Amino acid sequence: MNKEKLRKKILNKRNNISNRFCIVNSNKIFNNFKINIFPSLKKGKIIIYNSFKNEVKTEKIIDFLLNKGFEIYNPCIIDKKIIPCKFFSHKKLSIGPYKIMEPVKKYKLKTMKNVIAVIVPGIVFDKNGNRIGFGKGYFDRFLCKINKNILKIALAYSFQVLKKIPYTKKDVKMDIIITEKEIIYVKKKKKNL
């Protein structure tokens, strides 16, 4: 199946899950993150998306990281590029392009120094860390420019992770995929966290 058909098929499935499914499984994914990934993270800045429609909910992860002293930045679309902007509170967000919530005030991230992870949305993933997004290429263009040591973490429901998906050289692989059922470490050694 080509990328476009696969994107449509899985997006259709995700659009039709219940709110309860979304909340229950997002909570499981949050717990997987908190128990298995968080203890290995050094303190720093984290770029994380604000969840949209039936994406894995990120509010709990954002609040948890803020409470632990991490600086949080959201990907904002500015001049057709992703520019990370500082997150202060869920109340200080407004609707941005594509109807995704963004910080009202755009305090742009000046340097990627001390950014330890980017938590990325997507529609379809595979066990090798390949990702299919909405097809606009925003995240691929952003991720290919960042330091290789910055962890690329995807959040997904298990039905979004297939054995193998089509990909190109332009596509940027994830290092870790967290679902409600498992954590897939694409980097061979867990020590690399």
Beta strands, then each sheet from edge to edge (+ up, - down):
strand 1: 45-48
strand 2: 71-78
strand 3: 81-86
strand 4: 93-95
strand 5: 101-103
strand 6: 115-120
strand 7: 124-126
strand 8: 131-132
strand 9: 151-155
strand 10: 161-162
strand 11: 176-178
strand 12: 183-185
sheet 1: 3+ 2- 1- 6- 9- 11- 12+
sheet 2: 4+ 5-
sheet 3: 8+ 7- 10-
end
